[in-house]
Amino acid sequence: MGKYFGTDGFRGEANVNLTAMHAFKIGRFIGWYYGRYHKCSVVIGKDTRRSSYMFEDALSAGLTSTGADVYLLHVTTTPSVSYVVRTGDFDCGIMVSASHNPFYDNGIKLINGNGEKMEQEVIDEVEKYLDSDLESIPYARMEKIGRTVDYFAGRNRYMGYLMSLATHSYRNIKVGLDCSNGSASSIAKGVFDALGAETHVINDAPDGTNINKECGSTHIEELQKYVIGNKLDIGFAYDGDADRCLCVDEKGNVVNGDLILYVAGVYMKQKGTLVNNTVVTTIMSNIGLYKAFDAVGIDYEKTAVGDKYVYECMRENEYKLGGEESGHIIFGKYATTGDGILTSIKLMEVMLASKKKMSELTSPVTIYPQCLKNVKVKSKPEAQQDADVQAAVKEVADKLGEDGRILVRESGTEPVIRVMVEARTDEEAEKCVDYVVDVINKKGHAL
Protein backbone atom coordinates (compact mmCIF):
# COMPACT_ATOMS: atom_id res chain seq x y z
CA MET A 1 0.00 0.00 0.00
CA GLY A 2 1.21 3.48 -0.82
CA LYS A 3 0.61 6.71 1.05
CA TYR A 4 -2.28 7.67 -1.24
CA PHE A 5 -3.14 4.72 -3.48
CA GLY A 6 -4.58 1.45 -2.20
CA THR A 7 -5.53 -1.67 -4.14
CA ASP A 8 -8.38 0.21 -5.84
CA GLY A 9 -7.00 3.69 -6.42
CA PHE A 10 -6.69 6.90 -4.41
CA ARG A 11 -9.83 7.17 -2.31
CA GLY A 12 -11.03 9.57 0.38
CA GLU A 13 -13.54 12.23 1.33
CA ALA A 14 -13.77 14.82 -1.42
CA ASN A 15 -11.78 17.98 -0.61
CA VAL A 16 -10.63 16.48 2.69
CA ASN A 17 -8.39 13.48 2.02
CA LEU A 18 -8.68 13.77 -1.76
CA THR A 19 -8.64 17.29 -3.16
CA ALA A 20 -8.89 18.97 -6.53
CA MET A 21 -5.19 19.78 -6.27
CA HIS A 22 -4.40 16.09 -5.89
CA ALA A 23 -6.33 15.45 -9.09
CA PHE A 24 -4.59 18.31 -10.90
CA LYS A 25 -1.16 16.98 -9.93
CA ILE A 26 -2.07 13.41 -10.90
CA GLY A 27 -3.19 14.71 -14.27
CA ARG A 28 0.02 16.67 -14.72
CA PHE A 29 2.21 13.69 -13.89
CA ILE A 30 0.30 11.26 -16.11
CA GLY A 31 0.31 13.70 -19.03
CA TRP A 32 4.04 14.29 -18.68
CA TYR A 33 4.92 10.63 -18.07
CA TYR A 34 3.13 9.29 -21.13
CA GLY A 35 3.85 12.33 -23.26
CA ARG A 36 7.63 12.29 -23.00
CA TYR A 37 8.07 10.66 -26.42
CA HIS A 38 4.78 11.23 -28.25
CA LYS A 39 1.45 13.05 -28.04
CA CYS A 40 -0.39 11.59 -25.04
CA SER A 41 -4.09 10.60 -25.18
CA VAL A 42 -6.03 9.77 -22.00
CA VAL A 43 -9.62 8.59 -21.47
CA ILE A 44 -11.56 9.85 -18.43
CA GLY A 45 -14.83 8.50 -17.06
CA LYS A 46 -16.73 9.43 -13.93
CA ASP A 47 -19.59 8.25 -11.74
CA THR A 48 -22.53 10.34 -10.55
CA ARG A 49 -21.14 11.90 -7.36
CA ARG A 50 -21.37 15.65 -7.16
CA SER A 51 -17.60 15.92 -6.70
CA SER A 52 -16.89 13.79 -9.79
CA TYR A 53 -17.34 16.84 -12.03
CA MET A 54 -14.76 18.77 -10.01
CA PHE A 55 -12.23 15.94 -10.20
CA GLU A 56 -12.89 15.40 -13.92
CA ASP A 57 -12.15 19.07 -14.57
CA ALA A 58 -9.05 19.09 -12.35
CA LEU A 59 -7.64 15.98 -14.00
CA SER A 60 -8.35 17.43 -17.44
CA ALA A 61 -6.63 20.69 -16.52
CA GLY A 62 -3.56 18.86 -15.28
CA LEU A 63 -3.37 16.61 -18.32
CA THR A 64 -3.90 19.33 -20.94
CA SER A 65 -1.42 21.63 -19.17
CA THR A 66 1.34 19.16 -20.04
CA GLY A 67 0.15 18.68 -23.62
CA ALA A 68 -2.07 15.61 -23.32
CA ASP A 69 -5.39 15.27 -25.16
CA VAL A 70 -8.27 14.14 -22.95
CA TYR A 71 -11.24 12.11 -24.18
CA LEU A 72 -14.24 12.48 -21.87
CA LEU A 73 -16.67 9.57 -21.60
CA HIS A 74 -18.58 11.55 -18.95
CA VAL A 75 -20.84 9.43 -16.67
CA THR A 76 -19.90 5.84 -17.39
CA THR A 77 -18.71 2.64 -15.73
CA THR A 78 -15.18 1.69 -14.71
CA PRO A 79 -15.14 -1.34 -17.03
CA SER A 80 -16.18 0.86 -19.95
CA VAL A 81 -13.07 3.01 -19.42
CA SER A 82 -10.98 -0.16 -19.37
CA TYR A 83 -12.62 -1.37 -22.61
CA VAL A 84 -12.20 1.92 -24.46
CA VAL A 85 -8.53 2.21 -23.45
CA ARG A 86 -7.56 -1.32 -24.44
CA THR A 87 -9.43 -1.27 -27.76
CA GLY A 88 -8.44 2.24 -28.81
CA ASP A 89 -5.24 4.17 -29.38
CA PHE A 90 -4.92 5.56 -25.85
CA ASP A 91 -2.03 5.64 -23.41
CA CYS A 92 -4.13 5.10 -20.30
CA GLY A 93 -7.45 5.77 -18.63
CA ILE A 94 -8.68 7.39 -15.44
CA MET A 95 -11.93 6.66 -13.63
CA VAL A 96 -13.30 9.09 -11.05
CA SER A 97 -15.24 6.98 -8.56
CA ALA A 98 -15.26 5.71 -4.99
CA SER A 99 -17.15 2.59 -6.04
CA HIS A 100 -19.56 1.50 -3.26
CA ASN A 101 -18.62 4.31 -0.84
CA PRO A 102 -21.11 7.07 0.15
CA PHE A 103 -21.46 10.13 -2.10
CA TYR A 104 -19.16 12.40 -0.10
CA ASP A 105 -16.18 10.13 -0.82
CA ASN A 106 -14.53 9.92 -4.19
CA GLY A 107 -11.59 8.23 -5.82
CA ILE A 108 -9.19 8.21 -8.74
CA LYS A 109 -8.49 4.88 -10.44
CA LEU A 110 -5.61 4.69 -12.92
CA ILE A 111 -5.84 2.20 -15.80
CA ASN A 112 -2.92 1.27 -18.04
CA GLY A 113 -2.92 0.97 -21.83
CA ASN A 114 -3.99 -2.67 -21.64
CA GLY A 115 -7.11 -1.79 -19.66
CA GLU A 116 -5.63 -3.19 -16.44
CA LYS A 117 -4.96 -1.51 -13.11
CA MET A 118 -1.91 0.70 -13.41
CA GLU A 119 1.49 -0.86 -12.75
CA GLN A 120 2.78 -0.32 -9.23
CA GLU A 121 6.00 1.30 -10.44
CA VAL A 122 3.98 4.06 -12.13
CA ILE A 123 1.79 4.48 -9.03
CA ASP A 124 4.96 4.85 -6.96
CA GLU A 125 6.16 7.66 -9.23
CA VAL A 126 2.76 9.38 -9.05
CA GLU A 127 2.94 9.28 -5.25
CA LYS A 128 6.42 10.81 -5.25
CA TYR A 129 5.19 13.65 -7.42
CA LEU A 130 2.17 14.30 -5.19
CA ASP A 131 4.61 15.16 -2.41
CA SER A 132 6.95 17.16 -4.64
CA ASP A 133 7.21 20.66 -6.05
CA LEU A 134 4.45 21.29 -8.59
CA GLU A 135 6.82 23.17 -10.91
CA SER A 136 9.12 20.19 -11.47
CA ILE A 137 7.10 19.26 -14.58
CA PRO A 138 7.08 21.83 -17.43
CA TYR A 139 3.89 23.33 -18.79
CA ALA A 140 3.06 22.92 -22.46
CA ARG A 141 2.99 26.14 -24.49
CA MET A 142 1.29 27.50 -27.59
CA GLU A 143 0.07 24.77 -30.00
CA LYS A 144 1.40 22.01 -27.72
CA ILE A 145 -1.23 22.63 -25.03
CA GLY A 146 -3.67 19.73 -24.95
CA ARG A 147 -7.42 19.72 -25.54
CA THR A 148 -10.52 17.92 -24.29
CA VAL A 149 -12.86 15.96 -26.55
CA ASP A 150 -16.41 14.83 -25.77
CA TYR A 151 -16.18 11.13 -26.49
CA PHE A 152 -19.69 9.72 -26.15
CA ALA A 153 -18.82 7.47 -29.09
CA GLY A 154 -16.52 5.46 -26.84
CA ARG A 155 -19.29 4.72 -24.36
CA ASN A 156 -21.66 3.80 -27.19
CA ARG A 157 -19.03 1.45 -28.61
CA TYR A 158 -18.77 -0.24 -25.23
CA MET A 159 -22.54 -0.69 -25.09
CA GLY A 160 -22.43 -2.26 -28.54
CA TYR A 161 -19.71 -4.62 -27.34
CA LEU A 162 -21.84 -5.76 -24.40
CA MET A 163 -24.80 -6.41 -26.68
CA SER A 164 -22.60 -8.44 -29.03
CA LEU A 165 -21.77 -10.86 -26.20
CA ALA A 166 -25.39 -11.94 -25.68
CA THR A 167 -26.06 -15.36 -27.20
CA HIS A 168 -29.86 -15.34 -26.81
CA SER A 169 -32.74 -12.92 -27.11
CA TYR A 170 -34.13 -11.74 -23.76
CA ARG A 171 -37.65 -11.52 -25.14
CA ASN A 172 -40.35 -12.25 -22.54
CA ILE A 173 -37.78 -12.30 -19.72
CA LYS A 174 -38.63 -9.93 -16.88
CA VAL A 175 -35.38 -8.47 -15.57
CA GLY A 176 -34.94 -6.11 -12.63
CA LEU A 177 -31.96 -3.73 -12.51
CA ASP A 178 -30.84 -1.75 -9.46
CA CYS A 179 -28.45 0.87 -10.85
CA SER A 180 -27.49 2.24 -7.41
CA ASN A 181 -28.09 5.79 -8.70
CA GLY A 182 -24.61 5.42 -10.15
CA SER A 183 -22.74 4.73 -13.37
CA ALA A 184 -24.97 1.88 -14.51
CA SER A 185 -27.83 4.38 -14.83
CA SER A 186 -26.37 5.57 -18.13
CA ILE A 187 -25.84 2.13 -19.68
CA ALA A 188 -27.62 -0.90 -18.19
CA LYS A 189 -31.23 -0.29 -19.22
CA GLY A 190 -30.28 0.54 -22.79
CA VAL A 191 -28.38 -2.73 -23.10
CA PHE A 192 -31.16 -4.91 -21.70
CA ASP A 193 -33.85 -3.10 -23.70
CA ALA A 194 -31.88 -3.61 -26.91
CA LEU A 195 -31.60 -7.33 -26.15
CA GLY A 196 -35.37 -7.58 -25.84
CA ALA A 197 -35.88 -7.87 -22.10
CA GLU A 198 -38.88 -6.54 -20.23
CA THR A 199 -36.65 -4.27 -18.18
CA HIS A 200 -37.69 -2.96 -14.77
CA VAL A 201 -35.29 -0.40 -13.31
CA ILE A 202 -34.94 1.10 -9.84
CA ASN A 203 -32.48 3.66 -8.48
CA ASP A 204 -31.55 5.14 -11.84
CA ALA A 205 -32.19 8.81 -11.01
CA PRO A 206 -28.84 10.11 -9.69
CA ASP A 207 -28.81 13.57 -8.14
CA GLY A 208 -25.18 13.72 -7.05
CA THR A 209 -25.84 12.72 -3.46
CA ASN A 210 -27.89 9.51 -3.66
CA ILE A 211 -25.32 7.14 -5.18
CA ASN A 212 -25.29 3.85 -3.18
CA LYS A 213 -27.77 5.34 -0.70
CA GLU A 214 -29.78 2.36 0.59
CA CYS A 215 -29.60 0.78 -2.86
CA GLY A 216 -27.41 -1.20 -5.19
CA SER A 217 -25.23 -4.20 -4.43
CA THR A 218 -24.46 -3.02 -0.89
CA HIS A 219 -28.19 -2.77 -0.01
CA ILE A 220 -29.59 -5.60 -2.06
CA GLU A 221 -32.67 -6.04 0.12
CA GLU A 222 -34.49 -3.40 -1.95
CA LEU A 223 -33.98 -5.40 -5.15
CA GLN A 224 -35.06 -8.58 -3.35
CA LYS A 225 -38.41 -6.99 -2.46
CA TYR A 226 -38.75 -5.55 -5.96
CA VAL A 227 -38.16 -8.89 -7.70
CA ILE A 228 -40.73 -10.65 -5.52
CA GLY A 229 -43.26 -7.82 -5.65
CA ASN A 230 -43.16 -7.59 -9.44
CA LYS A 231 -42.79 -11.34 -10.06
CA LEU A 232 -39.60 -10.88 -12.06
CA ASP A 233 -37.51 -13.71 -13.46
CA ILE A 234 -34.22 -12.32 -12.19
CA GLY A 235 -32.63 -9.15 -10.84
CA PHE A 236 -29.16 -7.60 -10.94
CA ALA A 237 -27.73 -4.99 -8.56
CA TYR A 238 -24.63 -2.91 -9.31
CA ASP A 239 -22.39 -0.71 -7.18
CA GLY A 240 -21.56 2.94 -7.84
CA ASP A 241 -19.19 2.41 -10.77
CA ALA A 242 -20.76 -0.90 -11.91
CA ASP A 243 -17.67 -3.08 -11.67
CA ARG A 244 -19.60 -5.29 -9.23
CA CYS A 245 -22.77 -7.27 -9.70
CA LEU A 246 -24.91 -9.25 -7.30
CA CYS A 247 -27.95 -11.19 -8.46
CA VAL A 248 -31.38 -11.95 -7.03
CA ASP A 249 -33.11 -15.13 -8.18
CA GLU A 250 -36.81 -15.45 -8.97
CA LYS A 251 -37.52 -16.39 -5.35
CA GLY A 252 -35.83 -13.28 -4.00
CA ASN A 253 -32.70 -15.07 -2.79
CA VAL A 254 -29.34 -13.30 -3.06
CA VAL A 255 -26.86 -14.81 -5.52
CA ASN A 256 -23.52 -13.43 -4.32
CA GLY A 257 -20.14 -13.53 -6.03
CA ASP A 258 -19.36 -17.04 -4.84
CA LEU A 259 -22.59 -18.40 -6.28
CA ILE A 260 -21.99 -16.49 -9.52
CA LEU A 261 -18.55 -18.10 -9.79
CA TYR A 262 -20.15 -21.53 -9.30
CA VAL A 263 -22.86 -21.01 -11.92
CA ALA A 264 -20.42 -19.57 -14.46
CA GLY A 265 -17.69 -22.10 -13.65
CA VAL A 266 -19.91 -25.15 -14.10
CA TYR A 267 -21.29 -23.78 -17.38
CA MET A 268 -17.82 -23.00 -18.73
CA LYS A 269 -16.59 -26.46 -17.74
CA GLN A 270 -19.49 -28.04 -19.62
CA LYS A 271 -18.67 -25.92 -22.70
CA GLY A 272 -14.95 -26.70 -22.48
CA THR A 273 -13.98 -23.03 -22.00
CA LEU A 274 -12.81 -23.21 -18.37
CA VAL A 275 -9.09 -23.03 -19.09
CA ASN A 276 -7.04 -25.39 -16.89
CA ASN A 277 -10.33 -26.36 -15.21
CA THR A 278 -9.68 -23.63 -12.63
CA VAL A 279 -11.59 -20.75 -11.04
CA VAL A 280 -9.70 -18.03 -9.14
CA THR A 281 -11.18 -16.99 -5.77
CA THR A 282 -9.94 -15.04 -2.76
CA ILE A 283 -9.30 -16.36 0.73
CA MET A 284 -12.68 -14.90 1.75
CA SER A 285 -14.74 -17.16 -0.51
CA ASN A 286 -17.08 -19.45 1.39
CA ILE A 287 -16.10 -23.03 2.22
CA GLY A 288 -19.43 -24.06 0.68
CA LEU A 289 -18.19 -22.88 -2.72
CA TYR A 290 -15.10 -25.06 -2.48
CA LYS A 291 -17.11 -28.11 -1.45
CA ALA A 292 -19.42 -27.53 -4.42
CA PHE A 293 -16.43 -27.17 -6.78
CA ASP A 294 -14.96 -30.39 -5.39
CA ALA A 295 -18.23 -32.18 -6.07
CA VAL A 296 -18.16 -31.27 -9.77
CA GLY A 297 -14.41 -31.62 -10.23
CA ILE A 298 -13.46 -27.96 -10.65
CA ASP A 299 -10.07 -26.80 -9.33
CA TYR A 300 -9.55 -23.42 -7.69
CA GLU A 301 -6.89 -20.94 -6.66
CA LYS A 302 -7.07 -18.65 -3.62
CA THR A 303 -5.55 -15.16 -3.67
CA ALA A 304 -5.34 -12.27 -1.22
CA VAL A 305 -8.48 -10.14 -0.94
CA GLY A 306 -8.86 -7.72 -3.86
CA ASP A 307 -9.82 -8.08 -7.50
CA LYS A 308 -6.34 -6.80 -8.36
CA TYR A 309 -4.84 -10.03 -7.00
CA VAL A 310 -7.51 -12.16 -8.65
CA TYR A 311 -6.70 -10.66 -12.05
CA GLU A 312 -2.94 -11.00 -11.54
CA CYS A 313 -3.38 -14.72 -10.83
CA MET A 314 -5.64 -15.11 -13.86
CA ARG A 315 -3.20 -13.32 -16.16
CA GLU A 316 -0.14 -15.23 -14.96
CA ASN A 317 -1.84 -18.61 -15.39
CA GLU A 318 -4.14 -17.80 -18.34
CA TYR A 319 -7.24 -18.63 -16.29
CA LYS A 320 -10.52 -17.26 -17.67
CA LEU A 321 -12.78 -16.92 -14.61
CA GLY A 322 -12.22 -15.38 -11.19
CA GLY A 323 -13.75 -13.08 -8.65
CA GLU A 324 -14.80 -12.15 -5.17
CA GLU A 325 -17.81 -12.83 -2.97
CA SER A 326 -18.58 -9.09 -3.15
CA GLY A 327 -19.46 -9.39 -6.85
CA HIS A 328 -16.23 -8.43 -8.63
CA ILE A 329 -16.34 -11.10 -11.33
CA ILE A 330 -13.73 -11.21 -14.12
CA PHE A 331 -14.44 -13.07 -17.35
CA GLY A 332 -10.92 -13.12 -18.74
CA LYS A 333 -11.91 -13.78 -22.36
CA TYR A 334 -13.95 -10.59 -22.49
CA ALA A 335 -12.53 -8.12 -19.96
CA THR A 336 -9.50 -7.22 -17.84
CA THR A 337 -11.51 -6.06 -14.86
CA GLY A 338 -14.69 -6.81 -12.98
CA ASP A 339 -17.71 -5.76 -15.04
CA GLY A 340 -21.16 -5.83 -13.46
CA ILE A 341 -23.21 -5.56 -16.65
CA LEU A 342 -21.04 -8.12 -18.44
CA THR A 343 -21.55 -10.46 -15.47
CA SER A 344 -25.32 -10.02 -15.85
CA ILE A 345 -25.13 -10.94 -19.53
CA LYS A 346 -23.08 -14.07 -18.81
CA LEU A 347 -25.56 -15.20 -16.13
CA MET A 348 -28.44 -14.63 -18.55
CA GLU A 349 -26.59 -16.84 -21.03
CA VAL A 350 -26.38 -19.70 -18.53
CA MET A 351 -30.08 -19.38 -17.66
CA LEU A 352 -31.26 -19.28 -21.25
CA ALA A 353 -28.89 -21.95 -22.56
CA SER A 354 -29.73 -24.38 -19.74
CA LYS A 355 -33.43 -23.42 -19.63
CA LYS A 356 -33.18 -23.37 -15.85
CA LYS A 357 -34.12 -20.75 -13.27
CA MET A 358 -31.33 -19.16 -11.29
CA SER A 359 -32.49 -20.87 -8.08
CA GLU A 360 -31.99 -24.24 -9.79
CA LEU A 361 -28.51 -23.33 -11.00
CA THR A 362 -27.33 -22.33 -7.52
CA SER A 363 -29.08 -25.12 -5.58
CA PRO A 364 -26.03 -27.47 -5.40
CA VAL A 365 -24.13 -24.90 -3.28
CA THR A 366 -24.64 -24.71 0.47
CA ILE A 367 -23.26 -21.43 1.77
CA TYR A 368 -21.94 -21.88 5.30
CA PRO A 369 -22.92 -19.31 7.97
CA GLN A 370 -20.12 -16.83 8.53
CA CYS A 371 -19.15 -14.64 11.47
CA LEU A 372 -16.58 -11.87 11.07
CA LYS A 373 -15.36 -9.57 13.83
CA ASN A 374 -12.73 -6.84 13.69
CA VAL A 375 -10.38 -6.22 16.61
CA LYS A 376 -8.44 -2.96 16.83
CA VAL A 377 -4.94 -3.82 17.99
CA LYS A 378 -1.73 -2.04 19.02
CA SER A 379 0.39 -4.09 16.61
CA LYS A 380 -1.01 -6.33 13.91
CA PRO A 381 2.14 -8.49 13.58
CA GLU A 382 2.48 -8.98 17.33
CA ALA A 383 -1.16 -10.01 17.69
CA GLN A 384 -0.91 -12.39 14.74
CA GLN A 385 2.33 -13.97 15.94
CA ASP A 386 1.36 -14.38 19.60
CA ALA A 387 1.78 -18.07 20.49
CA ASP A 388 -1.43 -18.18 22.52
CA VAL A 389 -3.44 -16.55 19.71
CA GLN A 390 -2.02 -19.03 17.23
CA ALA A 391 -2.85 -21.91 19.61
CA ALA A 392 -6.45 -20.67 19.90
CA VAL A 393 -6.75 -20.47 16.12
CA LYS A 394 -5.42 -24.01 15.74
CA GLU A 395 -7.81 -25.26 18.43
CA VAL A 396 -10.79 -23.77 16.55
CA ALA A 397 -9.55 -25.14 13.21
CA ASP A 398 -9.17 -28.64 14.69
CA LYS A 399 -12.63 -28.44 16.23
CA LEU A 400 -14.27 -27.37 12.97
CA GLY A 401 -12.46 -29.96 10.87
CA GLU A 402 -13.98 -30.27 7.41
CA ASP A 403 -17.25 -28.70 8.57
CA GLY A 404 -15.89 -25.17 8.72
CA ARG A 405 -12.81 -22.99 8.72
CA ILE A 406 -11.17 -20.07 10.50
CA LEU A 407 -9.28 -17.21 8.91
CA VAL A 408 -7.36 -14.56 10.87
CA ARG A 409 -5.83 -11.80 8.79
CA GLU A 410 -4.57 -8.25 9.05
CA SER A 411 -6.44 -5.33 7.53
CA GLY A 412 -4.46 -3.65 4.78
CA THR A 413 -5.61 -0.14 5.70
CA GLU A 414 -6.54 -0.12 9.42
CA PRO A 415 -4.95 -1.20 12.75
CA VAL A 416 -7.31 -4.16 12.76
CA ILE A 417 -7.15 -7.95 12.94
CA ARG A 418 -10.10 -9.65 11.24
CA VAL A 419 -11.28 -12.94 12.72
CA MET A 420 -13.62 -14.90 10.46
CA VAL A 421 -15.18 -18.32 11.04
CA GLU A 422 -17.48 -20.39 8.83
CA ALA A 423 -19.36 -23.22 10.49
CA ARG A 424 -22.52 -25.31 10.23
CA THR A 425 -24.53 -22.84 12.31
CA ASP A 426 -24.44 -19.12 13.08
CA GLU A 427 -24.15 -19.91 16.79
CA GLU A 428 -21.10 -22.12 16.35
CA ALA A 429 -19.40 -19.59 14.06
CA GLU A 430 -19.89 -16.73 16.52
CA LYS A 431 -18.79 -18.86 19.48
CA CYS A 432 -15.53 -19.75 17.71
CA VAL A 433 -14.83 -16.14 16.72
CA ASP A 434 -15.46 -14.91 20.27
CA TYR A 435 -13.07 -17.51 21.65
CA VAL A 436 -10.16 -16.20 19.55
CA VAL A 437 -11.10 -12.54 20.10
CA ASP A 438 -11.11 -13.14 23.88
CA VAL A 439 -7.57 -14.49 23.69
CA ILE A 440 -6.43 -11.42 21.72
CA ASN A 441 -8.01 -9.19 24.37
CA LYS A 442 -6.63 -11.13 27.35
CA LYS A 443 -3.12 -10.99 25.94
CA GLY A 444 -3.33 -7.19 25.86
CA HIS A 445 -3.16 -6.70 22.10
CA ALA A 446 -6.48 -4.88 21.73
CA LEU A 447 -6.72 -1.09 21.73
N, C-alpha and C positions, 0 to 999 in steps of 0.2 A: 504494500500500500504506500502511495506517495502522500505528500503533505496535503494535496488538493484532490487528486484523482484516486477513486477507489476502483473496484472491479467493474463498475458501470458508469464511469465518467465522474465529472466534477459536480457534486450535488450539495445544495444547501439552501437556506432561506434566502429568497431574492432580496438583494441589496443589504443583506446582513453578512452571511458567510460567502455568498456568491454575488458579486456586484457587476454593474455594467462595465466598470474598468477592467475587471477580470476578463470579461468577454472580449473587450477591445484588444487587450494584450494577447489573448489567445489567437484572435484573428490576425493580429500583426505577425505573430511568430509563424503561424501556419502559412500565411501568404508569403513570407520571406523564405521559409524553409523549403517549400515546394517550388518557389519561383526563382531559385538561384540560377537555374540553367535553362529555363523556358517559361513561357507565359503560363501562370498557374490558374486553374479553374476549380472551383469548389462548389459543392451542392449544399444548401442549407434547408432543413425542414424544421418545423416547430409544432408543438402541441397547442392546446387551447387556453393555457394559463394566461392571465393578464400580463404577467411579466415576460412571456415568451416574445412579444413584439419588441420590447426593449432590448432583450438579448440578441434577437435576430438583427436589429439595427446596429447594435454595438459590434457584433461579430463582422457584419458587412462593412462597417466603417474601418475596422482594423484590417480586414483583408484587402479592401480596395486601396487603402492608404499605402500598401506595399506593392501594389500593381496587379493583384489578383482579380479575376473576374468571378462574380458570385452569381450562382443560379438558384433562385428562390422557388422552392416547392410550396412555400407557405404552409398552411395547416395540413399535415400529413403524418404518416406513421414512421416509426424508426426503420422497420424493414423496407419501406419504400425508398428511403434515402440510401440504404445499403444496395438495393436493386439498381437504382439509377446510377450510382457511382460505379458499380462493377460492370454494368452493361454499356456505359457511355465513356466518353473520353474525358474523364475527370481525375484529378489528382487525389482527392479525398472528399469526405462528406462530414457534415456536422449536424447533429440533431439537438434541438433545444427542448429538453423534457426532463422531468423528475419522475417519469414512469408512474408508479402507483401512489406516490406521495401526495399530500394535500396541496391545494392550489398555491399556497404562499411559498412553497419550495419550488426550486427549479434546478435544472442541470444542463450540462454541456457534454454530449457524447461525441467522441471523435472516431471516425470511420476511415479506414485506409482505402487505397485504390482498388483493393480486391473485395470491398464491401464487408470487411471484417473489422473487429475492434482494433483500434490503432495499436501498433507495436509499442512495447513498453519503453524501448529506447527513445522513441519520439516523445512519448508522454514525459519521460524524465527531462528531456530538453525543454519542453513546454513549462514544466514546473520551475526549472532554473530561471527561465525568462520571467515568469510571474513575479519572482523575487528580485529581479534585476532592474537596472536603469532602463526606462522606457525608450530612451534615445539611442540605445545600442543598435537598433535596427533602422536603416535609412528609410525615409519616406520616398515614394515614387513621385516623379514630377512630370508636368506637362502631359504629353500623350501617353505616358506610361502608367498614369493613374488608372486603377481598375474601374469596373462598372458593375452594376447589378442588372440581372435579367429576370423578368417574371417567367418562370419555367413550369407552368401548369401542364405543359405537354409531357414532362417527365412523370408526373403523378398519373396522368391519364394512361401513359404507356405501362406503368406498373399495374394499374387496374386491368388493362387488357391482358397482361401476363397472368394475373390471378385467374381471370375467366378462362384462359386457354388451358389451365391445369385441370379444369373440371371434366370428368369423364362421362357424366350423365346429366340429363336435364333435371332440374329441381321442380318441375311442374307438379302441382298438387301437393307439394311438401310444405307444411306450415312451420316456418323457422322464426324463432325469436332471437333478436340481437340486442344486447345491452352494450351500448357504445361508451359508457362511462363518462359521457359528456366530454369526451376527449378526441384523440386523433381519428379513431375509427368512424366518427360521425361524418367525416368527409368522404369516406370510401366504402364502408361495409355494405350499406343498403344498396348502393348502386350496383355492386358486384352481384349480390344475391338476387336482386330484381332482374338483372340481365340474364341470369342463369335460370330464370323462370319460377323462382320460389314465391310462395305467398309470404312476404316478409313483414314481420311485426317488429317494430323497433321501439325501444325505450331508452331514455337518457341520451338523446342525440340533439340536445339544444344547449350547447355550451354558452356560458355567459362570462367566462374568464375566471369565475370563482367556484364553479360547481363541479369541476373535474374530479372524479373519484369520490364525490361526496355521497356516501351511502348508496353507492351503485358500482357497477362494474365487477371485475373479477375478485376484488377484495371485499365486496359486499354482495355475494352472489345470491343471498336469500331473496332479494327482490325479483331476480330473474326466475328463481324457483317458483315463487307465487304466480308470476306472470305466465309461465309455461303451463302450469296446472289450470289456472283460471281461464285461459284462452284455448285450452286443449290443443296445444301445439305438439308437433312431432319431435322437436328438439330445440334447444336454445344454446347460444354462445355468448359468453361475457368476456370483454376485453379490459385491459388496464388503460391507463392514460395515453400511452404512446402505441398501444396495440401490438406490442411484441409478445404479449401473453394471451393465452386463451384458456378459459375453463368452460366446461360444457354442462348442460343440464339435460338429463334424459326425459323421455315422455312421461315418466312418473314423478318428475320433480327432483330426482336424486342428482347430487353433484358428481360429475365425472372430472376428477382432478387430473393433474399432469401425469401421475403414475398410471391411472387408468387409461389415459390417452395413449401413453407409451405402449401399454399392453395391447390395446385394440389395433393400433397402427403396426406394432411389431409382429403380431400374429398374422395380420393381413399381408404384410410384406414378405414374411417367411413363406406363406402359401403361394405368393406370386413369384418367389425366387429372387426378390430384390433386396432382401435383408443381407447386405454384404457382410461376410464373415459370421453370419448368423448371430450378430451381436447388437445389443442396444446399450447406449451409454446413459448412465444415471448418475446421480450424486449420492453421497453418503446419507442424505436425508430421505431418500426414497424408502417407502414402506416395505417391511419384511414380507408383507402379503404379495407385493409385486414380484419379488424374487421367487417366492414359492410358486406363484402362477407361471412365471417364466420357466422354472425348473420342470413343471408339469408338462409343458409343451416343447421342451427341448431348445429353448432360446438362451444363449449365453448373454452375459452382461458385464459391463465395466462400471466401476464406481469412482467418481472424481470428487474433488473438493466442491463445496457449495459455490454455485455461480455458473451461469450459462457460458461465461468465458472459458471456464475449464472444461465444460462439456464439449464445446466446439473444438478446443485444442486437441482433446483426445480423439474426437471424430476425424479431424483433419490428419493427424499423425498416423492414424490406423485405417483411414479411408472408410470408416463406418458411415452409414447413411441415416441413422436415426438416434436421437438423444434428447435429453431434456430434464426438466425439474418438476417436482410435485406442484410448484407454484404456477405452472402453465407455460413456462418457456420451453417450447418444443421446436427442435431443429430438424428439418427434413433436408439432409445434406445434398440430395440431388437437385433441389430447387432453390435453396437459400443458404446464406452463410450466417444467419442469425435467427433467433426465435421470431416467428411471424404468426400472430394470432389469427388473422383472416385466412392465411394459407393453411393453418392447422384445421380451421373449420372446414375448408374445402376438402382436405384429405379425410377427415372424419365422415363427411357426407359421402365421399367415394366408397368408404368401407360399408356404410349403411346400405347404400343403393346397390352396390355390387353383390353384397351378401343377402340382400332382401331381409335384413334383420333389424329390429329396433335396437337403439343404443343400450337399453337395459339388458337385452340378451347378449350383446357383444361383451359387456363388462361383467356379466354374472359369474364367470369362473374365478374372478379375483375376490379374495376376502381381505379387506383392508383392516389391519390390526389397530385397535385403539392406541392412541399415542398421548403421552404426557411430556410436556417440555417446560422446564423452569430455568430461568436465568438467575445467576448468583453474581452480584457485584463483588469483586475480589480485589485485594491489595496488589497481588501479583499473579497474573494468569499462569506463567510457567511454574511458580512455586506451588500453586494449588493443584495443578495438573500432575506434578511430579511427586507430591506428597505420598509416602508409602502407604499411609492409612487410607487415603482417598483411593489410591489404586487398588488396595485390598478390598475396599467396599464395592468398587466397580466390578472387580472379578467375582466377588460373592454374588452380586446381582446377576451377572452374566451366566454364572454356573446354575443359579436357581432357575433362570428363564429357559436355559437350554435352547432347543430348537423352536420353542413356542414364544419366542420374543427376542429382543435385543436391547442393549444399552449403548448409548453413544454420548461421550463427554468431550466437548470441543471448546476451543477458545473463540470468542467473537473476534472478527477481523477489525472492527471499528470501535469497540467499547471495552471497558475494563470488566468484562463479563465472561463467566464460564457457563456454557449451556449444557444442561443435563437432560437428555431425552431417553425415554424408555417406551418401547412398544411391547405390548403383552396381550393376552387373551381377553382381558377385561380392563375397563377404565380404572377400576379400583386397584387392581394389581399394578398397573403402570404407575399410578400416582404414588402408591406405597413404596415402590422401588426407587422412584425419583427422590422422594422425601428422605429415604434412608441415606442416599449419597449426599444430598444437600446438607443433612444434619451433620454428617462427618466433616464436610467442608467448613461448616459454621463452628463446630466444636474445636477444630484445629486452628481456629483464629484467622482463617484466610479471608472471611467475608468482610466487606466494608460496612 
